[in-house]
Amino acid sequence: MLALLLVALAAPADSLVVTPDWLAAHRSDPGLVILHVAMDRADYERGHIPGARWVNPHDLITMGPPGSELPSAEQIDSVLSGLGVEPGSRIVYYGDTWMSPRVFLALEYVGLGDRASWLDGGLPAWRRQQRPLSTASETWKPGHVTGRAHPEIVIDADALRGALENPRLLVLDGRSPGEYSGADHSEGLPRSGHLPGAVNLPWEQTFTDPAGALDGSPSPLLSRDALLRLFSDAGFKDGRDLVTYCTVGLRAAHLYFIARYLGWKPRLYDGSMSEWSRRPELPMVSGTNPR
């Protein structure tokens, strides 16, 4: 039977999320790297946290069948080095709610996840506190990152299929209820429904403004207690193994991040439904029940 538990990643869970107050107090710390996550540079040029560096999340994704996938550790290292990241850097990132989790996932893959933090509430929260913004093109010295790949944070389709009957395993589907049940065909997948035994936990429910998250706009996360209740209601408890998936791995990456923030050791099925639905030998379930 596949062992799904990961090796521990050494960092207090609270360090994975920081507030605007924390960032304002530490913005001048040596070694701090702030990343503005946006697919369009114009978003960055309209206003960013002073000192922030623009990162296009597509630079940290390999596009192609079955969907968005983690690139090689060497490619991730190259992108991060170009952003001035060093092995000892403290990284704070903010931006689009769909894409920012992929930045965390890439950092995690090369062993820097425990040095990275999501800015809770993102740029809107920073603005609400009337903190300074910049439209300047920032400059920095290139860094040098040579991270080791951590393939244990992901799981492939064949390994996941072999583990579906493991009672210790909880599989979380981060899509909408309609996608989960198979009633929503908007993604144009070859087959609709969900993995056998998977439980639906729409990713946007982890934010205080779920509708805004769906549009890409960040809002503060729910409290830790509320997030714990979400996962508990989905059937997760300490001692269980956890795998997240969605359509192409974006929403699943967010649930992966939340699980890490809560102190757990999840895995992500990056192929997600884009791959699973294209393999007719892999089982699927329709309807609102997990099985």
C-alpha positions in Angstrom: 0.0 0.0 0.0 1.3 3.4 -0.9 2.5 5.5 2.0 1.0 8.9 1.6 2.4 10.7 4.6 5.1 13.3 3.8 8.2 14.0 5.7 7.8 17.0 8.0 8.5 20.4 6.7 10.1 22.4 9.4 8.2 25.7 10.0 5.6 26.9 12.4 2.3 26.8 10.5 1.5 30.4 11.3 4.5 31.5 9.4 2.8 30.6 6.1 0.4 33.5 6.5 1.4 37.1 7.4 -0.7 40.2 7.9 -0.2 43.7 6.4 0.9 44.9 9.8 3.7 42.2 9.9 4.8 43.1 6.4 4.9 46.8 7.1 7.1 46.2 10.1 9.5 43.8 8.3 9.5 45.3 4.8 13.1 46.6 5.2 14.4 43.3 6.7 17.6 42.0 5.0 16.8 39.0 2.9 13.1 39.8 2.5 11.7 39.2 -1.0 8.2 40.4 -1.8 6.5 38.9 -4.9 3.6 40.5 -6.7 1.8 37.6 -8.5 0.0 38.6 -11.7 -0.2 37.2 -15.2 -0.2 40.8 -16.6 2.7 43.1 -15.8 0.3 46.0 -16.2 -1.3 44.9 -13.0 2.0 45.3 -11.2 2.7 48.7 -12.9 -0.7 50.1 -11.7 0.6 49.8 -8.1 2.5 47.4 -6.0 3.9 47.2 -2.5 7.2 49.1 -2.5 10.0 46.8 -3.2 7.8 44.0 -4.6 9.0 42.1 -7.7 6.6 41.0 -10.4 6.4 37.3 -11.0 4.3 35.8 -13.8 2.9 32.6 -12.3 3.0 31.0 -15.8 6.8 31.0 -15.4 6.4 28.5 -12.6 3.9 26.2 -14.5 4.5 23.8 -17.3 1.5 24.1 -19.7 0.4 21.1 -21.8 -1.4 17.8 -21.4 -3.0 17.2 -19.0 -3.0 20.8 -17.8 -0.9 23.0 -15.5 1.9 21.0 -14.0 5.0 21.7 -11.9 8.1 22.3 -14.0 11.5 20.9 -13.2 13.3 22.0 -10.1 15.9 23.5 -12.4 13.4 25.7 -14.1 11.9 26.8 -10.8 15.4 27.6 -9.5 16.1 29.7 -12.6 13.0 31.8 -12.2 13.5 32.3 -8.4 17.2 33.2 -8.9 16.1 35.8 -11.5 13.8 37.3 -8.9 16.7 37.6 -6.5 15.8 34.8 -4.2 18.6 33.2 -2.2 18.4 30.0 -0.1 18.1 32.1 3.1 15.5 34.5 1.7 12.2 35.2 3.5 9.5 35.4 0.8 6.2 37.1 1.0 3.9 36.8 -1.9 0.4 38.2 -2.8 -1.8 38.5 -5.8 -4.4 36.6 -7.9 -6.1 34.0 -5.8 -6.2 31.4 -8.6 -2.5 31.7 -9.4 -0.7 32.6 -6.1 -1.0 29.1 -4.7 1.0 27.8 -7.7 3.8 30.1 -6.6 3.7 28.5 -3.1 3.6 25.1 -4.7 6.7 25.8 -6.8 8.6 27.1 -3.7 7.5 24.1 -1.8 8.7 21.8 -4.5 12.3 23.2 -4.3 12.3 23.2 -0.5 11.5 26.9 0.1 7.9 26.5 1.2 8.8 26.9 4.9 10.4 30.3 4.0 7.3 31.6 2.2 4.2 33.4 3.4 0.9 34.5 1.8 0.0 38.1 2.6 -3.5 37.7 4.1 -6.0 39.8 2.2 -3.3 40.7 -0.4 -3.0 44.2 -1.9 -6.6 45.2 -1.1 -5.9 44.7 2.6 -2.7 46.7 2.3 -4.6 49.5 0.5 -7.3 49.5 3.1 -4.7 50.4 5.7 -3.6 53.3 3.5 -0.1 51.9 3.2 2.2 53.1 0.5 2.1 51.9 -3.1 4.7 52.2 -5.8 4.5 52.3 -9.6 8.3 52.1 -10.0 10.1 49.4 -11.8 12.1 47.8 -9.0 15.7 46.6 -9.3 17.5 43.9 -7.5 20.5 41.6 -7.7 20.0 38.1 -9.2 20.0 35.4 -6.6 21.2 31.8 -6.6 18.9 29.0 -5.8 19.8 25.4 -6.3 16.9 23.6 -4.6 16.4 19.9 -4.4 13.2 18.6 -5.9 10.6 17.3 -3.4 8.4 15.0 -5.5 6.8 13.6 -2.4 4.5 16.6 -2.3 2.6 15.4 -5.4 1.0 12.1 -6.3 0.3 10.7 -9.8 -2.8 9.1 -11.2 -1.7 5.5 -10.9 -0.5 5.9 -7.3 -3.7 7.6 -6.3 -5.9 5.0 -7.9 -4.0 2.3 -5.9 -4.7 4.2 -2.7 -8.4 5.1 -3.2 -9.6 2.2 -1.0 -7.2 3.1 1.9 -9.5 4.1 4.8 -6.7 6.5 6.0 -7.0 8.5 2.8 -9.2 11.6 2.3 -9.3 13.0 -1.2 -10.6 16.6 -1.4 -12.2 17.9 -4.6 -11.7 21.7 -4.7 -14.2 22.4 -7.5 -17.7 23.7 -7.5 -20.6 21.4 -6.4 -21.8 21.2 -10.0 -18.5 20.1 -11.3 -18.2 17.6 -8.5 -21.6 16.0 -9.2 -21.1 16.0 -12.9 -24.0 18.4 -13.6 -21.7 21.3 -14.7 -19.9 20.5 -18.0 -18.5 24.0 -18.5 -14.9 22.7 -18.3 -15.5 20.5 -21.4 -13.9 17.4 -19.8 -14.4 14.0 -21.6 -16.1 12.6 -18.5 -17.9 14.4 -15.6 -18.1 13.6 -11.9 -15.5 13.0 -9.3 -13.0 10.5 -8.0 -14.5 7.6 -6.0 -14.6 8.6 -2.3 -13.6 12.2 -2.9 -15.3 14.8 -0.8 -16.2 18.2 -2.2 -14.7 21.3 -0.5 -15.0 24.3 -2.9 -11.7 26.2 -2.5 -13.3 29.6 -2.3 -15.0 28.7 0.9 -11.7 29.3 2.7 -11.9 33.1 2.1 -14.0 35.7 3.9 -15.2 36.8 0.4 -15.7 33.6 -1.6 -17.2 35.4 -4.6 -14.2 37.8 -4.8 -11.8 34.8 -4.7 -13.6 33.3 -7.7 -12.9 36.6 -9.6 -9.3 36.4 -8.5 -9.5 39.1 -5.8 -8.0 38.2 -2.5 -9.7 38.7 0.8 -8.6 37.6 4.3 -8.7 33.9 5.0 -11.2 32.5 7.4 -10.0 32.2 11.0 -7.9 29.1 11.8 -10.8 27.7 13.8 -13.2 28.2 10.9 -10.7 26.6 8.5 -10.3 23.6 10.8 -14.1 23.2 10.9 -14.3 23.2 7.1 -11.7 20.4 6.9 -13.3 18.5 9.8 -16.7 18.7 8.2 -15.2 17.3 5.1 -14.0 14.3 7.1 -10.4 15.2 7.8 -8.8 14.6 11.1 -5.2 14.2 12.3 -3.8 10.9 11.3 -5.5 10.7 8.0 -3.6 11.1 4.7 -4.8 14.0 2.5 -4.8 14.5 -1.3 -6.2 17.5 -3.1 -7.3 17.9 -6.7 -9.5 20.0 -9.0 -9.5 20.5 -12.8 -6.0 21.5 -13.6 -4.4 21.9 -10.2 -5.0 25.6 -9.4 -7.8 25.2 -6.8 -6.2 22.1 -5.5 -3.0 24.0 -4.9 -4.9 26.5 -2.7 -6.4 23.6 -0.6 -2.9 22.1 -0.4 -1.6 25.5 1.0 -4.5 25.7 3.5 -3.7 22.2 4.7 -0.1 23.1 5.1 -1.1 26.3 7.0 -3.1 24.2 9.4 -0.1 22.1 10.1 -0.8 19.0 7.9 1.2 17.2 5.3 -0.9 16.9 2.1 -0.2 15.8 -1.4 -1.5 17.3 -4.6 -2.7 15.4 -7.6 -1.5 17.9 -10.2 -3.0 16.1 -13.2 -6.4 16.4 -11.6 -9.6 15.9 -13.6 -7.9 17.1 -16.8 -5.9 13.9 -16.7 -8.2 11.5 -14.8 -11.2 12.1 -17.0 -9.2 11.4 -20.2 -8.2 7.9 -19.0 -11.3 5.7 -19.4 -9.8 2.9 -17.2 -9.8 5.2 -14.2 -13.1 5.1 -12.2 -15.4 8.0 -11.7 -18.6 8.7 -9.7 -21.5 11.0 -10.6 -23.8 12.7 -8.1 -23.5 14.3 -4.8 -22.4 11.2 -2.8 -18.6 10.4 -2.6 -19.2 6.8 -3.8 
